[in-house]
Amino acid sequence: MNILHLEASPGWGGQEMRILREAEGMRRKGHQVFLGVMKGGQLIHRAREAGFAVYELNFRKSGWIVTFLQLLWFIRKHQIAVVNTHSSLDAWIGGIAARAARVRIIRTRHLSAPIKPGINSRLLYGRLADFVVTTCASIIPMICKQSGKKRELCRSIPTGVDPSKIVCSEEAAEEFRRQLGVDEKQMLIGTACFMRSWKGIPDFLQAAHLLREEKGLRWVIIGGGHAETYKKMAAEMNLESIVFFTGHLENPFPALGSLDVFTLLSTANEGVSQAILQAAYLSKPLIATAVGGLGEVCIPGETGLQVNSFSPQEVANAVKAFQADPQMRVKMGQSAKKWVEKHFTIDQTIEGMERVYLS
């Protein structure tokens, strides 16, 4: 089968990574995959490096006529059977072009943020999509309600992790702790993300502040993003001696492997986070909100402890519970790894997507 992915986002994040991993998986299964990406998009270079044919397109409204004609030509030239759209702009022009060319359309929704009701949703997820794929199950009822899409034409297929790439030796994890100045008797609580307003970093810092008198606790924030905002916040709380910022790490696994507890306190927009899956695969017990797909990974009492959004006291209580019961940490960490192996590997993602394409 010949598949065309369209992506109007110029950035490089979980959405773009999902597209590339899926394309690689489909190629391994014998399908031919092409990509149409916004001019200047970071996915272009990475996809070409991976050996894919990539067309640079202008998805902005000013370029729609030209892009529409280009898409018709690409679809016919490569005998495309399915067009998979990923963002709003490419869903519009890609959906219209696919309809004109009489090929099937899949709309992949990567965020858990609500879609706006009205004619736009009914067109983008209804008329201009034969099937809707989401990255978490919680958004499906809302999409069906807002767009009128039948439930059987929607499916959640989370972006799984590749276990072969999540590698962390005990020595590397210990070295990371040494670099932070965290000894083996201290419990290291961490989060990992590209720091955005909805990643719950203020709640993480406030929980650290609530437990600042606990000598056996240390906290680390792994990842880039709007770090200066949160470093300033930590300084105002006098947390510099117990809260550490790593910045972006090309290889985050020694940092994740060094943790005793992993947290992700997102307040909106979350699918099934790669960071929480990676931490779970490394046998880390979890503290997380149930936003988006996080509740599909952090199962209360099994793989971790769930907390409400904007509830730093609940986070502090969960940390204290783990601190008081090391055996619970071990048991939930082991369960977390088994849960990822059973439900959230990249092979399962590829198998699920292939079934959708073929159907």
BALOBA-1460 file (C-alpha; in Angstrom, 3 decimals):
// residues 359
<rec num="1" residu="m" x="0.000" y="0.000" z="0.000"/>
<rec num="2" residu="n" x="1.202" y="3.527" z="-0.805"/>
<rec num="3" residu="i" x="0.664" y="6.006" z="2.057"/>
<rec num="4" residu="l" x="1.069" y="9.792" z="2.104"/>
<rec num="5" residu="h" x="1.576" y="11.602" z="5.430"/>
<rec num="6" residu="l" x="0.914" y="15.350" z="5.546"/>
<rec num="7" residu="e" x="2.290" y="17.579" z="8.310"/>
<rec num="8" residu="a" x="1.879" y="21.373" z="8.478"/>
<rec num="9" residu="s" x="3.722" y="21.737" z="11.786"/>
<rec num="10" residu="p" x="7.277" y="23.050" z="11.271"/>
<rec num="11" residu="g" x="8.563" y="21.838" z="14.646"/>
<rec num="12" residu="w" x="10.112" y="18.670" z="16.003"/>
<rec num="13" residu="g" x="8.290" y="17.028" z="18.882"/>
<rec num="14" residu="g" x="6.264" y="13.985" z="19.783"/>
<rec num="15" residu="q" x="3.888" y="14.424" z="16.839"/>
<rec num="16" residu="e" x="6.642" y="14.546" z="14.243"/>
<rec num="17" residu="m" x="8.512" y="11.698" z="15.923"/>
<rec num="18" residu="r" x="5.352" y="9.569" z="15.761"/>
<rec num="19" residu="i" x="4.997" y="10.224" z="12.021"/>
<rec num="20" residu="l" x="8.592" y="9.215" z="11.301"/>
<rec num="21" residu="r" x="8.510" y="6.103" z="13.496"/>
<rec num="22" residu="e" x="5.240" y="5.013" z="11.971"/>
<rec num="23" residu="a" x="6.614" y="5.568" z="8.465"/>
<rec num="24" residu="e" x="9.663" y="3.450" z="9.279"/>
<rec num="25" residu="g" x="7.464" y="0.701" z="10.704"/>
<rec num="26" residu="m" x="5.190" y="0.645" z="7.669"/>
<rec num="27" residu="r" x="8.206" y="0.486" z="5.374"/>
<rec num="28" residu="r" x="9.490" y="-2.538" z="7.278"/>
<rec num="29" residu="k" x="6.139" y="-4.180" z="6.609"/>
<rec num="30" residu="g" x="6.490" y="-3.634" z="2.882"/>
<rec num="31" residu="h" x="4.401" y="-0.476" z="2.421"/>
<rec num="32" residu="q" x="5.676" y="2.567" z="0.533"/>
<rec num="33" residu="v" x="5.477" y="5.841" z="2.454"/>
<rec num="34" residu="f" x="5.770" y="9.437" z="1.238"/>
<rec num="35" residu="l" x="5.660" y="12.666" z="3.230"/>
<rec num="36" residu="g" x="4.412" y="16.168" z="2.463"/>
<rec num="37" residu="v" x="5.774" y="18.617" z="5.050"/>
<rec num="38" residu="m" x="5.542" y="22.377" z="5.575"/>
<rec num="39" residu="k" x="8.477" y="24.198" z="3.969"/>
<rec num="40" residu="g" x="11.255" y="24.580" z="6.522"/>
<rec num="41" residu="g" x="9.786" y="21.899" z="8.782"/>
<rec num="42" residu="q" x="12.279" y="19.983" z="10.890"/>
<rec num="43" residu="l" x="10.710" y="16.688" z="9.869"/>
<rec num="44" residu="i" x="11.955" y="17.192" z="6.289"/>
<rec num="45" residu="h" x="15.658" y="16.635" z="6.971"/>
<rec num="46" residu="r" x="15.113" y="13.787" z="9.418"/>
<rec num="47" residu="a" x="12.735" y="11.950" z="7.095"/>
<rec num="48" residu="r" x="15.099" y="12.335" z="4.141"/>
<rec num="49" residu="e" x="17.961" y="11.059" z="6.271"/>
<rec num="50" residu="a" x="15.797" y="8.006" z="6.964"/>
<rec num="51" residu="g" x="15.437" y="7.464" z="3.216"/>
<rec num="52" residu="f" x="11.920" y="8.774" z="2.549"/>
<rec num="53" residu="a" x="10.742" y="10.883" z="-0.375"/>
<rec num="54" residu="v" x="9.638" y="14.196" z="1.149"/>
<rec num="55" residu="y" x="7.824" y="17.015" z="-0.623"/>
<rec num="56" residu="e" x="8.068" y="20.530" z="0.798"/>
<rec num="57" residu="l" x="4.682" y="22.228" z="0.677"/>
<rec num="58" residu="n" x="3.112" y="25.539" z="1.654"/>
<rec num="59" residu="f" x="0.086" y="24.682" z="3.781"/>
<rec num="60" residu="r" x="-0.693" y="28.312" z="4.573"/>
<rec num="61" residu="k" x="-3.911" y="29.650" z="3.106"/>
<rec num="62" residu="s" x="-1.967" y="31.898" z="0.736"/>
<rec num="63" residu="g" x="-0.502" y="28.797" z="-0.951"/>
<rec num="64" residu="w" x="-3.529" y="26.514" z="-0.989"/>
<rec num="65" residu="i" x="-4.239" y="26.580" z="-4.725"/>
<rec num="66" residu="v" x="-0.698" y="25.564" z="-5.648"/>
<rec num="67" residu="t" x="-0.540" y="23.018" z="-2.824"/>
<rec num="68" residu="f" x="-3.876" y="21.526" z="-3.844"/>
<rec num="69" residu="l" x="-2.615" y="20.975" z="-7.404"/>
<rec num="70" residu="q" x="0.684" y="19.563" z="-6.125"/>
<rec num="71" residu="l" x="-1.139" y="17.106" z="-3.893"/>
<rec num="72" residu="l" x="-3.352" y="15.914" z="-6.738"/>
<rec num="73" residu="w" x="-0.215" y="15.316" z="-8.799"/>
<rec num="74" residu="f" x="1.588" y="13.480" z="-5.927"/>
<rec num="75" residu="i" x="-1.423" y="11.270" z="-5.231"/>
<rec num="76" residu="r" x="-1.770" y="10.255" z="-8.866"/>
<rec num="77" residu="k" x="1.958" y="9.925" z="-9.552"/>
<rec num="78" residu="h" x="2.570" y="7.626" z="-6.575"/>
<rec num="79" residu="q" x="-0.814" y="5.878" z="-6.691"/>
<rec num="80" residu="i" x="-1.512" y="6.848" z="-3.093"/>
<rec num="81" residu="a" x="-4.158" y="4.686" z="-1.421"/>
<rec num="82" residu="v" x="-4.407" y="6.518" z="1.914"/>
<rec num="83" residu="v" x="-3.654" y="10.104" z="2.987"/>
<rec num="84" residu="n" x="-2.925" y="10.569" z="6.697"/>
<rec num="85" residu="t" x="-3.321" y="14.156" z="7.957"/>
<rec num="86" residu="h" x="-1.926" y="15.341" z="11.298"/>
<rec num="87" residu="s" x="-2.529" y="19.079" z="11.834"/>
<rec num="88" residu="s" x="-5.369" y="21.472" z="11.106"/>
<rec num="89" residu="l" x="-3.940" y="23.179" z="8.003"/>
<rec num="90" residu="d" x="-2.842" y="19.971" z="6.293"/>
<rec num="91" residu="a" x="-6.133" y="18.311" z="7.266"/>
<rec num="92" residu="w" x="-8.042" y="20.970" z="5.332"/>
<rec num="93" residu="i" x="-6.089" y="21.044" z="2.089"/>
<rec num="94" residu="g" x="-5.035" y="17.390" z="2.282"/>
<rec num="95" residu="g" x="-8.573" y="16.274" z="2.964"/>
<rec num="96" residu="i" x="-9.977" y="18.281" z="0.051"/>
<rec num="97" residu="a" x="-7.270" y="17.009" z="-2.313"/>
<rec num="98" residu="a" x="-7.781" y="13.401" z="-1.206"/>
<rec num="99" residu="r" x="-11.527" y="13.717" z="-1.698"/>
<rec num="100" residu="a" x="-10.964" y="15.143" z="-5.181"/>
<rec num="101" residu="a" x="-8.613" y="12.250" z="-5.982"/>
<rec num="102" residu="r" x="-11.043" y="9.744" z="-4.443"/>
<rec num="103" residu="v" x="-8.597" y="8.210" z="-1.971"/>
<rec num="104" residu="r" x="-9.164" y="7.368" z="1.675"/>
<rec num="105" residu="i" x="-8.288" y="9.776" z="4.494"/>
<rec num="106" residu="i" x="-7.119" y="9.086" z="8.030"/>
<rec num="107" residu="r" x="-7.020" y="11.991" z="10.490"/>
<rec num="108" residu="t" x="-4.579" y="11.443" z="13.345"/>
<rec num="109" residu="r" x="-5.246" y="13.575" z="16.424"/>
<rec num="110" residu="h" x="-2.140" y="13.788" z="18.612"/>
<rec num="111" residu="l" x="-3.361" y="16.048" z="21.433"/>
<rec num="112" residu="s" x="-5.983" y="15.496" z="24.107"/>
<rec num="113" residu="a" x="-7.062" y="19.150" z="23.954"/>
<rec num="114" residu="p" x="-10.768" y="19.585" z="23.104"/>
<rec num="115" residu="i" x="-11.731" y="20.293" z="19.513"/>
<rec num="116" residu="k" x="-14.061" y="23.193" z="18.915"/>
<rec num="117" residu="p" x="-17.679" y="22.310" z="18.175"/>
<rec num="118" residu="g" x="-19.305" y="23.505" z="14.974"/>
<rec num="119" residu="i" x="-18.945" y="23.205" z="11.243"/>
<rec num="120" residu="n" x="-15.118" y="23.084" z="11.289"/>
<rec num="121" residu="s" x="-15.029" y="19.950" z="13.437"/>
<rec num="122" residu="r" x="-17.790" y="18.300" z="11.442"/>
<rec num="123" residu="l" x="-15.791" y="18.873" z="8.271"/>
<rec num="124" residu="l" x="-12.265" y="18.082" z="9.535"/>
<rec num="125" residu="y" x="-13.210" y="14.968" z="11.513"/>
<rec num="126" residu="g" x="-16.333" y="14.077" z="9.560"/>
<rec num="127" residu="r" x="-16.470" y="14.806" z="5.838"/>
<rec num="128" residu="l" x="-12.688" y="15.090" z="5.409"/>
<rec num="129" residu="a" x="-11.799" y="11.936" z="7.359"/>
<rec num="130" residu="d" x="-12.864" y="8.355" z="6.724"/>
<rec num="131" residu="f" x="-11.283" y="7.264" z="9.999"/>
<rec num="132" residu="v" x="-9.903" y="9.087" z="13.062"/>
<rec num="133" residu="v" x="-6.929" y="7.829" z="15.061"/>
<rec num="134" residu="t" x="-6.128" y="9.333" z="18.462"/>
<rec num="135" residu="t" x="-3.132" y="8.822" z="20.719"/>
<rec num="136" residu="c" x="-5.268" y="8.371" z="23.842"/>
<rec num="137" residu="a" x="-8.697" y="6.908" z="24.459"/>
<rec num="138" residu="s" x="-10.117" y="9.745" z="26.558"/>
<rec num="139" residu="i" x="-10.504" y="12.117" z="23.607"/>
<rec num="140" residu="i" x="-12.625" y="9.773" z="21.448"/>
<rec num="141" residu="p" x="-16.053" y="10.454" z="23.038"/>
<rec num="142" residu="m" x="-15.462" y="14.203" z="22.688"/>
<rec num="143" residu="i" x="-14.462" y="13.887" z="19.025"/>
<rec num="144" residu="c" x="-17.543" y="11.791" z="18.305"/>
<rec num="145" residu="k" x="-19.783" y="14.305" z="20.055"/>
<rec num="146" residu="q" x="-18.280" y="17.414" z="18.446"/>
<rec num="147" residu="s" x="-17.887" y="16.036" z="14.923"/>
<rec num="148" residu="g" x="-20.710" y="13.519" z="14.668"/>
<rec num="149" residu="k" x="-18.204" y="10.765" z="13.856"/>
<rec num="150" residu="k" x="-19.414" y="7.236" z="14.543"/>
<rec num="151" residu="r" x="-17.566" y="5.547" z="17.404"/>
<rec num="152" residu="e" x="-16.592" y="2.568" z="15.254"/>
<rec num="153" residu="l" x="-14.710" y="4.951" z="12.933"/>
<rec num="154" residu="c" x="-12.400" y="6.140" z="15.720"/>
<rec num="155" residu="r" x="-9.612" y="4.247" z="17.442"/>
<rec num="156" residu="s" x="-6.963" y="5.046" z="20.033"/>
<rec num="157" residu="i" x="-3.494" y="3.902" z="19.017"/>
<rec num="158" residu="p" x="-0.910" y="5.360" z="21.433"/>
<rec num="159" residu="t" x="2.639" y="6.022" z="20.329"/>
<rec num="160" residu="g" x="4.576" y="3.151" z="21.850"/>
<rec num="161" residu="v" x="8.219" y="3.027" z="22.851"/>
<rec num="162" residu="d" x="10.995" y="0.967" z="21.328"/>
<rec num="163" residu="p" x="12.359" y="-1.154" z="24.195"/>
<rec num="164" residu="s" x="15.592" y="-1.835" z="22.323"/>
<rec num="165" residu="k" x="16.461" y="1.873" z="22.493"/>
<rec num="166" residu="i" x="15.689" y="2.417" z="26.182"/>
<rec num="167" residu="v" x="19.101" y="1.456" z="27.471"/>
<rec num="168" residu="c" x="20.494" y="2.495" z="30.841"/>
<rec num="169" residu="s" x="23.212" y="0.713" z="32.767"/>
<rec num="170" residu="e" x="23.295" y="0.775" z="36.538"/>
<rec num="171" residu="e" x="26.677" y="2.493" z="36.343"/>
<rec num="172" residu="a" x="25.322" y="5.299" z="34.118"/>
<rec num="173" residu="a" x="22.408" y="5.890" z="36.473"/>
<rec num="174" residu="e" x="24.710" y="5.998" z="39.504"/>
<rec num="175" residu="e" x="27.043" y="8.418" z="37.720"/>
<rec num="176" residu="f" x="24.119" y="10.744" z="36.991"/>
<rec num="177" residu="r" x="23.192" y="10.782" z="40.671"/>
<rec num="178" residu="r" x="26.808" y="11.485" z="41.634"/>
<rec num="179" residu="q" x="26.903" y="14.445" z="39.260"/>
<rec num="180" residu="l" x="23.849" y="15.874" z="41.003"/>
<rec num="181" residu="g" x="25.303" y="15.181" z="44.420"/>
<rec num="182" residu="v" x="22.507" y="12.778" z="45.358"/>
<rec num="183" residu="d" x="23.576" y="9.874" z="47.540"/>
<rec num="184" residu="e" x="22.072" y="6.400" z="47.683"/>
<rec num="185" residu="k" x="20.133" y="7.148" z="50.860"/>
<rec num="186" residu="q" x="18.258" y="10.052" z="49.297"/>
<rec num="187" residu="m" x="15.121" y="9.573" z="47.207"/>
<rec num="188" residu="l" x="15.298" y="11.297" z="43.812"/>
<rec num="189" residu="i" x="11.977" y="12.433" z="42.366"/>
<rec num="190" residu="g" x="11.996" y="13.583" z="38.755"/>
<rec num="191" residu="t" x="9.958" y="14.704" z="35.812"/>
<rec num="192" residu="a" x="10.945" y="14.828" z="32.144"/>
<rec num="193" residu="c" x="9.363" y="16.969" z="29.456"/>
<rec num="194" residu="f" x="9.754" y="19.926" z="27.159"/>
<rec num="195" residu="m" x="8.740" y="22.539" z="29.709"/>
<rec num="196" residu="r" x="5.481" y="24.194" z="28.678"/>
<rec num="197" residu="s" x="2.810" y="25.949" z="30.703"/>
<rec num="198" residu="w" x="0.648" y="22.820" z="30.895"/>
<rec num="199" residu="k" x="3.327" y="20.334" z="31.983"/>
<rec num="200" residu="g" x="2.654" y="20.928" z="35.689"/>
<rec num="201" residu="i" x="6.125" y="22.216" z="36.593"/>
<rec num="202" residu="p" x="4.721" y="24.736" z="39.137"/>
<rec num="203" residu="d" x="2.985" y="21.864" z="40.967"/>
<rec num="204" residu="f" x="6.237" y="19.881" z="40.962"/>
<rec num="205" residu="l" x="8.118" y="22.829" z="42.464"/>
<rec num="206" residu="q" x="5.403" y="23.562" z="45.008"/>
<rec num="207" residu="a" x="5.430" y="19.922" z="46.117"/>
<rec num="208" residu="a" x="9.202" y="20.195" z="46.599"/>
<rec num="209" residu="h" x="8.618" y="23.373" z="48.596"/>
<rec num="210" residu="l" x="6.049" y="21.648" z="50.819"/>
<rec num="211" residu="l" x="8.589" y="18.900" z="51.561"/>
<rec num="212" residu="r" x="11.663" y="21.130" z="51.749"/>
<rec num="213" residu="e" x="12.363" y="20.087" z="55.369"/>
<rec num="214" residu="e" x="12.602" y="16.421" z="54.376"/>
<rec num="215" residu="k" x="16.373" y="15.909" z="54.226"/>
<rec num="216" residu="g" x="16.117" y="12.653" z="52.309"/>
<rec num="217" residu="l" x="14.457" y="14.092" z="49.199"/>
<rec num="218" residu="r" x="15.943" y="15.556" z="46.042"/>
<rec num="219" residu="w" x="14.121" y="16.689" z="42.876"/>
<rec num="220" residu="v" x="15.178" y="16.954" z="39.233"/>
<rec num="221" residu="i" x="13.559" y="18.394" z="36.100"/>
<rec num="222" residu="i" x="14.865" y="16.753" z="32.923"/>
<rec num="223" residu="g" x="14.430" y="18.531" z="29.594"/>
<rec num="224" residu="g" x="14.458" y="21.872" z="27.835"/>
<rec num="225" residu="g" x="11.786" y="24.410" z="27.084"/>
<rec num="226" residu="h" x="10.911" y="27.482" z="29.128"/>
<rec num="227" residu="a" x="13.486" y="26.647" z="31.792"/>
<rec num="228" residu="e" x="14.309" y="30.198" z="32.888"/>
<rec num="229" residu="t" x="10.736" y="30.782" z="34.035"/>
<rec num="230" residu="y" x="10.870" y="27.782" z="36.328"/>
<rec num="231" residu="k" x="14.439" y="28.329" z="37.504"/>
<rec num="232" residu="k" x="13.329" y="31.772" z="38.654"/>
<rec num="233" residu="m" x="10.330" y="30.222" z="40.391"/>
<rec num="234" residu="a" x="12.579" y="27.673" z="42.146"/>
<rec num="235" residu="a" x="14.948" y="30.442" z="43.235"/>
<rec num="236" residu="e" x="12.074" y="32.464" z="44.687"/>
<rec num="237" residu="m" x="11.125" y="29.393" z="46.743"/>
<rec num="238" residu="n" x="14.774" y="28.913" z="47.866"/>
<rec num="239" residu="l" x="14.872" y="25.454" z="46.295"/>
<rec num="240" residu="e" x="18.263" y="25.690" z="44.541"/>
<rec num="241" residu="s" x="19.895" y="23.202" z="46.922"/>
<rec num="242" residu="i" x="17.297" y="20.457" z="46.423"/>
<rec num="243" residu="v" x="15.841" y="20.989" z="42.903"/>
<rec num="244" residu="f" x="18.069" y="20.487" z="39.843"/>
<rec num="245" residu="f" x="17.552" y="21.355" z="36.161"/>
<rec num="246" residu="t" x="19.394" y="19.270" z="33.561"/>
<rec num="247" residu="g" x="18.370" y="21.111" z="30.394"/>
<rec num="248" residu="h" x="17.820" y="19.114" z="27.212"/>
<rec num="249" residu="l" x="19.594" y="15.734" z="27.186"/>
<rec num="250" residu="e" x="20.224" y="13.895" z="23.932"/>
<rec num="251" residu="n" x="20.288" y="10.682" z="25.935"/>
<rec num="252" residu="p" x="17.814" y="11.021" z="28.820"/>
<rec num="253" residu="f" x="17.917" y="7.389" z="29.925"/>
<rec num="254" residu="p" x="20.695" y="7.629" z="32.556"/>
<rec num="255" residu="a" x="18.722" y="10.501" z="34.096"/>
<rec num="256" residu="l" x="15.460" y="8.544" z="34.022"/>
<rec num="257" residu="g" x="17.240" y="5.446" z="35.272"/>
<rec num="258" residu="s" x="18.623" y="7.353" z="38.253"/>
<rec num="259" residu="l" x="15.172" y="8.238" z="39.600"/>
<rec num="260" residu="d" x="13.388" y="6.581" z="42.485"/>
<rec num="261" residu="v" x="10.014" y="8.030" z="41.434"/>
<rec num="262" residu="f" x="8.869" y="9.580" z="38.145"/>
<rec num="263" residu="t" x="6.183" y="12.251" z="38.027"/>
<rec num="264" residu="l" x="4.228" y="13.878" z="35.218"/>
<rec num="265" residu="l" x="1.716" y="16.449" z="36.402"/>
<rec num="266" residu="s" x="0.299" y="17.724" z="33.112"/>
<rec num="267" residu="t" x="-2.812" y="19.864" z="33.315"/>
<rec num="268" residu="a" x="-3.912" y="19.737" z="29.642"/>
<rec num="269" residu="n" x="-3.130" y="18.631" z="26.083"/>
<rec num="270" residu="e" x="-1.393" y="15.358" z="26.986"/>
<rec num="271" residu="g" x="-1.640" y="12.201" z="24.915"/>
<rec num="272" residu="v" x="0.312" y="9.198" z="26.132"/>
<rec num="273" residu="s" x="3.643" y="10.800" z="26.977"/>
<rec num="274" residu="q" x="6.825" y="9.154" z="25.739"/>
<rec num="275" residu="a" x="8.607" y="10.232" z="28.912"/>
<rec num="276" residu="i" x="6.177" y="8.441" z="31.225"/>
<rec num="277" residu="l" x="6.373" y="5.288" z="29.072"/>
<rec num="278" residu="q" x="10.183" y="5.386" z="29.094"/>
<rec num="279" residu="a" x="10.290" y="5.861" z="32.855"/>
<rec num="280" residu="a" x="7.760" y="3.072" z="33.359"/>
<rec num="281" residu="y" x="9.774" y="0.747" z="31.121"/>
<rec num="282" residu="l" x="12.794" y="1.515" z="33.322"/>
<rec num="283" residu="s" x="10.727" y="0.215" z="36.267"/>
<rec num="284" residu="k" x="10.021" y="3.580" z="37.873"/>
<rec num="285" residu="p" x="6.873" y="3.941" z="40.002"/>
<rec num="286" residu="l" x="4.724" y="6.815" z="38.803"/>
<rec num="287" residu="i" x="2.957" y="9.853" z="40.184"/>
<rec num="288" residu="a" x="0.769" y="11.411" z="37.507"/>
<rec num="289" residu="t" x="-2.448" y="13.191" z="36.755"/>
<rec num="290" residu="a" x="-5.103" y="11.455" z="34.677"/>
<rec num="291" residu="v" x="-5.002" y="14.133" z="31.964"/>
<rec num="292" residu="g" x="-5.235" y="12.781" z="28.425"/>
<rec num="293" residu="g" x="-3.589" y="9.392" z="28.227"/>
<rec num="294" residu="l" x="-1.558" y="9.573" z="31.449"/>
<rec num="295" residu="g" x="-4.260" y="7.643" z="33.277"/>
<rec num="296" residu="e" x="-3.768" y="4.794" z="30.820"/>
<rec num="297" residu="v" x="-0.193" y="4.363" z="32.093"/>
<rec num="298" residu="c" x="-0.371" y="5.469" z="35.739"/>
<rec num="299" residu="i" x="-2.865" y="2.920" z="37.052"/>
<rec num="300" residu="p" x="-3.764" y="3.776" z="40.676"/>
<rec num="301" residu="g" x="-2.373" y="1.251" z="43.107"/>
<rec num="302" residu="e" x="-0.736" y="-0.808" z="40.363"/>
<rec num="303" residu="t" x="1.837" y="1.199" z="38.424"/>
<rec num="304" residu="g" x="1.694" y="4.358" z="40.512"/>
<rec num="305" residu="l" x="-0.339" y="6.929" z="42.404"/>
<rec num="306" residu="q" x="-2.713" y="9.299" z="40.632"/>
<rec num="307" residu="v" x="-3.166" y="12.913" z="41.685"/>
<rec num="308" residu="n" x="-5.468" y="15.695" z="40.582"/>
<rec num="309" residu="s" x="-4.216" y="18.545" z="38.416"/>
<rec num="310" residu="f" x="-3.102" y="21.698" z="40.249"/>
<rec num="311" residu="s" x="-2.753" y="19.725" z="43.508"/>
<rec num="312" residu="p" x="0.806" y="20.019" z="44.853"/>
<rec num="313" residu="q" x="-0.293" y="18.813" z="48.301"/>
<rec num="314" residu="e" x="-1.509" y="15.562" z="46.732"/>
<rec num="315" residu="v" x="1.846" y="15.230" z="44.962"/>
<rec num="316" residu="a" x="3.652" y="15.784" z="48.263"/>
<rec num="317" residu="n" x="1.472" y="13.168" z="49.957"/>
<rec num="318" residu="a" x="2.207" y="10.651" z="47.183"/>
<rec num="319" residu="v" x="5.952" y="11.303" z="47.491"/>
<rec num="320" residu="k" x="5.767" y="10.762" z="51.257"/>
<rec num="321" residu="a" x="3.881" y="7.502" z="50.703"/>
<rec num="322" residu="f" x="6.624" y="6.231" z="48.402"/>
<rec num="323" residu="q" x="9.295" y="7.464" z="50.782"/>
<rec num="324" residu="a" x="7.738" y="5.517" z="53.639"/>
<rec num="325" residu="d" x="7.365" y="2.279" z="51.669"/>
<rec num="326" residu="p" x="10.368" y="1.305" z="49.499"/>
<rec num="327" residu="q" x="8.782" y="-2.062" z="48.743"/>
<rec num="328" residu="m" x="5.769" y="-0.313" z="47.207"/>
<rec num="329" residu="r" x="8.145" y="1.599" z="44.962"/>
<rec num="330" residu="v" x="9.762" y="-1.625" z="43.779"/>
<rec num="331" residu="k" x="6.462" y="-3.451" z="43.273"/>
<rec num="332" residu="m" x="4.816" y="-0.613" z="41.325"/>
<rec num="333" residu="g" x="7.962" y="-0.056" z="39.265"/>
<rec num="334" residu="q" x="8.000" y="-3.695" z="38.215"/>
<rec num="335" residu="s" x="4.298" y="-3.518" z="37.358"/>
<rec num="336" residu="a" x="4.890" y="-0.371" z="35.336"/>
<rec num="337" residu="k" x="7.455" y="-2.104" z="33.144"/>
<rec num="338" residu="k" x="5.174" y="-5.086" z="32.542"/>
<rec num="339" residu="w" x="2.300" y="-2.725" z="31.672"/>
<rec num="340" residu="v" x="4.378" y="-0.978" z="28.994"/>
<rec num="341" residu="e" x="5.561" y="-4.281" z="27.563"/>
<rec num="342" residu="k" x="1.967" y="-5.471" z="27.328"/>
<rec num="343" residu="h" x="0.291" y="-2.332" z="25.969"/>
<rec num="344" residu="f" x="2.693" y="0.367" z="24.786"/>
<rec num="345" residu="t" x="5.465" y="-0.789" z="22.459"/>
<rec num="346" residu="i" x="6.130" y="0.690" z="19.029"/>
<rec num="347" residu="d" x="5.456" y="-2.714" z="17.458"/>
<rec num="348" residu="q" x="1.911" y="-2.563" z="18.851"/>
<rec num="349" residu="t" x="1.544" y="0.958" z="17.419"/>
<rec num="350" residu="i" x="2.619" y="-0.198" z="13.963"/>
<rec num="351" residu="e" x="0.382" y="-3.267" z="14.077"/>
<rec num="352" residu="g" x="-2.588" y="-1.113" z="15.067"/>
<rec num="353" residu="m" x="-1.967" y="1.464" z="12.362"/>
<rec num="354" residu="e" x="-1.515" y="-1.192" z="9.696"/>
<rec num="355" residu="r" x="-4.887" y="-2.702" z="10.592"/>
<rec num="356" residu="v" x="-6.490" y="0.730" z="10.173"/>
<rec num="357" residu="y" x="-4.793" y="1.320" z="6.805"/>
<rec num="358" residu="l" x="-5.756" y="-2.085" z="5.453"/>
<rec num="359" residu="s" x="-9.341" y="-1.806" z="6.645"/>
